[in-house]
Amino acid sequence: MKRILLLVLFITTVAQSQEKSFEEEVSKIANKIEKITKQEKDSLKQKVKSINDKLEKKIITQEDATKLKKEAAELHASRIEKRVSVEELKLQQLVQDKTNGRIASNSEKDENFTFSIGGAKFKFLGEKEKVKKRRRDKRTTTQIVFATGVNNVLTDNELSSLNNSEYKFWQSHFYELGFTWKTRFSKDPSKLYFKYGLSFLWNNLRAKNNKYHTVNGNQTVLNTHVNNLSESRLRHVQMTFPMHLEFDFSKNKKYSDEKIADRTHESFHFGIGGFFGFKLGTRQYLEYKNAEGVKVEEVQKASFNTNVLNYGLSAYASYKGCGLYAKYDLNSLFKNTSTRNISLGVRFDIN
């Protein structure tokens, strides 16, 4: 009989679940249980009053009165138990439907929902609270990365070679846009992370002294243009996969349930590591006026003997989401040369 009742309750609940809200149904059940308890207690009070009246009129003895009161109390206690058990079955099924997502909850949009029945308290987390809990327990977070700055080359790995560079320092720029994952090494809150991702790089080199790049066999050299160049820019686009060991010194957060979760990008953090990838394309942009005074814009698309694969070292030091950034190619920019790309700039990591 109990199984049949449970099956009927299940079918009824499923059929109506789309139109119900969890809070409303729990409230109905709680009110029904309170109503049942009140009805049986009021009925018991009336019986006890009737017994006391008979005792005062000496229709029954004290022994009979005590016996009748005990029987009445047991009867109504049994009735409360039976009637409430039906509502408890409804509540169990309702909770199961809520867990399986078959019934909506108004509280999921706002706050936690707490209710009590018979002195026992029940609490269901709202959607926002669930999201917060998932976030604080996550070991991996994601960021959008944007970086920009100046771009140039070193010869023979000598930093002093920048003084004699054939490229304009402040006019040669790089841009990087990417997506990263940041995973904590340990299960518990700590300061050490592994940061990895995917980036696209636009490296620009603007030549000095009216020069531009030409290909001579398997070598790329800078020659002087016959016209006065207003623009001479070599741009190579790369896809790279950066990897960094990051230390994040953001202060841990303690929640009301005494659990501790680490926060990221709330204080000073720095990373050291490298990258590897490949070039997607190289182009040279030239602008000048010809002998007739006509403005000419040239876009030359070629490999210019640049290495397809590239790899190097990179590091950054940031406070919150903004910091300084440096990267250096370990392989040469052009084949058969000792020229390597170097970039210095600012970096933004946006959670």
C-alpha positions in Angstrom: 0.0 0.0 0.0 2.8 2.4 0.9 4.6 1.7 -2.4 1.4 2.4 -4.4 0.9 5.6 -2.5 4.5 6.6 -3.2 4.0 5.8 -7.0 0.9 7.9 -7.1 2.6 10.8 -5.5 5.6 10.5 -7.9 3.4 10.5 -11.0 1.4 13.5 -9.6 4.5 15.5 -8.7 6.2 14.9 -12.1 3.1 15.9 -14.0 2.8 19.2 -12.1 6.5 19.9 -11.6 6.8 22.3 -14.6 4.2 24.5 -13.1 5.4 24.5 -9.5 8.1 26.2 -7.6 10.0 24.3 -5.0 9.4 26.9 -2.3 5.7 27.1 -2.9 5.2 23.3 -2.6 7.4 23.0 0.5 5.4 25.8 2.1 2.1 24.0 1.3 3.4 20.7 2.8 4.7 22.5 5.9 1.3 24.3 6.4 -0.5 21.0 5.9 1.5 19.3 8.6 0.9 22.2 11.0 -2.8 22.0 10.2 -2.9 18.3 10.8 -1.1 18.7 14.1 -3.4 21.5 15.2 -6.5 19.6 14.3 -5.6 16.5 16.2 -4.4 18.5 19.2 -7.7 20.5 19.3 -9.7 17.3 19.0 -7.7 15.8 21.9 -8.4 18.9 24.0 -12.1 18.6 23.4 -12.1 14.9 24.5 -10.0 15.7 27.6 -12.5 18.5 28.5 -15.4 16.1 28.0 -13.7 13.5 30.2 -13.0 16.1 32.9 -16.7 17.2 32.8 -17.9 13.6 33.4 -15.4 13.3 36.2 -16.7 16.4 37.9 -20.3 15.1 37.6 -19.0 11.8 39.0 -20.3 10.0 36.0 -16.9 8.2 35.8 -14.2 7.5 38.4 -10.7 9.0 38.5 -9.3 5.7 37.3 -11.7 5.6 34.4 -10.8 9.3 33.5 -7.0 8.5 33.5 -7.5 5.5 31.3 -9.8 7.4 28.8 -7.3 10.3 28.6 -4.4 7.9 27.9 -6.4 6.1 25.2 -7.4 9.4 23.6 -3.8 10.7 23.6 -2.6 7.5 22.0 -5.3 7.6 19.4 -4.6 11.1 18.3 -0.8 10.6 18.4 -1.3 7.6 16.0 -3.5 9.7 13.8 -0.9 12.5 13.6 1.8 10.0 12.7 -0.3 8.4 9.9 -1.5 11.7 8.4 2.0 13.4 8.7 3.7 10.4 7.1 1.7 11.0 3.9 2.9 14.6 3.8 6.5 13.4 4.5 6.3 11.1 1.5 5.3 14.1 -0.6 8.2 16.1 0.8 10.7 13.3 0.0 9.5 13.1 -3.5 9.6 16.9 -3.8 13.2 17.0 -2.6 14.1 14.2 -5.1 12.5 16.1 -7.9 14.4 19.2 -6.9 17.7 17.3 -6.9 17.0 15.9 -10.3 16.1 19.3 -11.7 12.5 18.4 -12.5 11.1 21.3 -10.5 12.1 25.0 -10.5 13.1 27.0 -7.5 12.5 30.7 -7.1 15.2 30.9 -4.5 17.9 29.8 -7.1 17.8 33.2 -8.6 18.2 35.1 -5.3 19.2 33.6 -2.0 19.4 30.3 -0.1 16.1 28.8 0.9 15.6 27.6 4.5 12.5 26.1 6.0 11.7 24.1 9.1 9.2 21.3 9.9 8.7 19.8 13.3 11.7 21.7 14.7 14.0 20.3 12.0 15.7 22.8 9.7 16.3 22.2 6.0 18.5 24.4 3.7 18.9 24.4 0.0 21.6 26.5 -1.7 20.4 29.1 -4.2 21.9 29.2 -7.7 24.2 32.1 -6.9 25.5 30.4 -3.8 26.1 27.2 -5.8 28.1 29.2 -8.4 30.1 30.9 -5.6 30.8 27.5 -4.0 31.9 26.0 -7.3 34.2 29.1 -8.0 35.9 28.9 -4.6 36.5 25.2 -5.0 37.9 25.5 -8.5 41.6 24.8 -9.1 41.6 26.2 -12.6 40.6 29.7 -13.6 40.6 31.4 -17.0 41.9 34.7 -18.3 41.9 36.9 -21.4 45.4 38.2 -21.9 46.3 41.4 -23.8 49.8 42.8 -24.1 51.5 45.6 -26.1 54.8 47.4 -26.2 58.0 47.9 -28.2 59.5 45.3 -30.4 63.1 45.1 -31.7 66.0 42.6 -32.3 69.2 41.6 -30.6 72.3 40.5 -32.4 74.4 37.7 -31.0 72.3 37.8 -27.8 73.9 41.1 -26.8 71.6 43.6 -25.1 74.0 46.4 -26.1 73.3 45.6 -29.8 70.0 47.6 -29.3 72.1 50.7 -29.5 73.1 49.9 -33.0 69.8 48.4 -34.1 68.7 49.1 -37.7 65.1 49.3 -36.4 63.3 52.2 -34.7 62.8 51.4 -31.0 59.7 53.4 -30.1 58.0 53.0 -33.5 58.3 49.2 -33.6 55.5 47.6 -31.7 54.1 44.2 -30.8 50.6 43.2 -29.8 49.5 39.9 -28.2 46.0 38.6 -27.6 45.3 35.3 -26.0 43.4 33.0 -23.7 45.0 31.3 -20.7 44.2 28.7 -18.0 45.6 29.0 -14.5 45.7 25.8 -12.5 46.8 25.5 -8.9 49.3 22.7 -8.3 47.9 21.6 -5.0 44.3 20.7 -4.0 44.4 23.0 -1.0 44.8 26.8 -1.4 48.4 27.8 -2.2 50.5 30.4 -4.1 51.9 28.2 -6.9 50.2 27.8 -10.3 50.8 26.5 -13.8 49.6 29.0 -16.4 49.2 27.9 -20.0 47.2 29.0 -23.1 47.0 30.1 -26.6 48.1 33.5 -28.0 48.3 35.4 -31.3 51.3 37.8 -31.8 51.7 40.7 -34.2 55.4 41.7 -34.2 56.3 44.8 -36.2 59.7 46.1 -37.1 60.1 49.6 -38.6 63.5 50.0 -40.4 65.6 53.2 -40.0 67.3 55.3 -42.6 64.9 54.8 -45.5 65.7 51.0 -45.6 63.5 48.1 -46.4 63.9 44.3 -46.5 65.0 42.4 -49.7 65.6 38.7 -50.2 69.0 37.7 -51.7 68.9 34.0 -52.1 68.7 32.4 -48.7 69.4 35.7 -46.9 67.3 38.7 -46.0 69.1 42.1 -45.9 68.2 45.7 -45.5 68.7 48.0 -48.5 68.1 51.7 -49.2 65.0 52.4 -51.2 65.2 54.6 -54.3 62.3 56.7 -53.0 61.8 58.5 -49.7 59.9 56.0 -47.6 57.2 57.3 -45.2 56.6 53.8 -44.0 58.8 50.7 -44.0 57.4 48.0 -41.7 57.9 44.3 -41.6 55.2 42.4 -39.7 55.1 38.7 -38.8 52.1 37.1 -37.2 52.6 34.1 -34.9 50.5 31.6 -33.0 52.1 30.6 -29.8 51.5 28.4 -26.8 52.8 30.2 -23.6 53.6 28.3 -20.4 54.5 29.9 -17.1 55.1 28.9 -13.5 53.2 31.6 -11.6 53.4 32.7 -8.0 50.3 34.6 -6.9 50.5 36.3 -3.5 46.8 37.3 -3.2 45.4 37.0 0.3 43.3 33.9 0.9 39.6 34.4 1.7 37.8 32.8 4.6 34.1 32.0 4.3 31.4 31.9 6.9 31.6 28.1 6.9 35.2 28.3 7.9 36.5 27.1 4.6 39.4 28.9 3.0 39.8 29.6 -0.7 42.6 31.3 -2.5 42.0 34.4 -4.6 43.9 35.2 -7.7 44.9 38.5 -9.3 44.1 40.4 -6.2 47.7 41.3 -5.3 51.2 40.9 -6.7 51.9 38.0 -8.9 54.7 37.1 -11.3 55.4 34.3 -13.8 58.4 32.9 -15.5 58.5 30.4 -18.4 58.5 30.4 -22.1 56.5 29.7 -25.3 56.7 27.8 -28.6 54.7 28.2 -31.8 54.9 29.0 -35.4 54.5 31.9 -37.8 51.3 32.3 -39.7 52.6 34.8 -42.2 55.0 37.7 -42.9 54.3 40.9 -44.8 56.2 44.1 -45.6 54.4 47.4 -45.9 56.0 50.3 -47.9 54.6 53.8 -48.4 56.3 56.4 -50.6 55.7 59.0 -53.4 57.0 58.0 -56.8 58.6 60.4 -59.3 55.2 61.7 -60.4 54.3 62.6 -56.8 51.7 59.8 -56.6 51.4 58.1 -53.2 52.2 54.4 -53.4 51.3 51.8 -50.9 52.9 48.4 -51.3 52.1 45.2 -49.4 54.6 42.5 -50.1 53.7 39.0 -48.9 56.6 36.5 -48.7 58.4 34.4 -46.1 61.5 36.8 -46.2 63.5 33.8 -44.9 61.9 34.0 -41.5 61.9 30.8 -39.4 58.5 29.1 -39.3 58.9 27.6 -35.9 59.7 29.9 -33.0 60.3 29.4 -29.3 61.7 31.5 -26.4 61.6 32.8 -22.9 59.1 35.1 -21.3 58.3 36.6 -17.9 55.9 39.1 -16.3 55.4 40.8 -13.0 51.9 42.2 -12.3 49.8 43.8 -9.6 46.2 42.7 -9.9 45.5 42.6 -13.6 48.2 44.9 -14.9 52.0 44.5 -15.1 55.3 44.5 -17.0 56.0 41.9 -19.7 59.1 40.7 -21.5 59.7 38.0 -24.1 62.8 36.9 -26.1 63.0 34.5 -29.0 65.7 31.8 -28.6 65.6 31.0 -32.3 66.7 33.6 -34.9 64.2 35.7 -36.7 65.8 35.2 -40.1 67.4 32.0 -41.3 71.2 32.0 -41.3 71.5 35.0 -39.0 72.0 35.7 -35.2 69.1 38.2 -35.1 66.5 37.4 -32.4 63.3 39.2 -31.6 62.9 40.9 -28.2 59.7 42.5 -26.8 59.1 44.7 -23.8 55.7 46.1 -22.7 52.7 45.9 -20.5 50.4 43.0 -19.9 46.7 42.8 -18.8 45.3 39.5 -17.4 41.6 39.8 -17.2 39.8 37.1 -15.1 
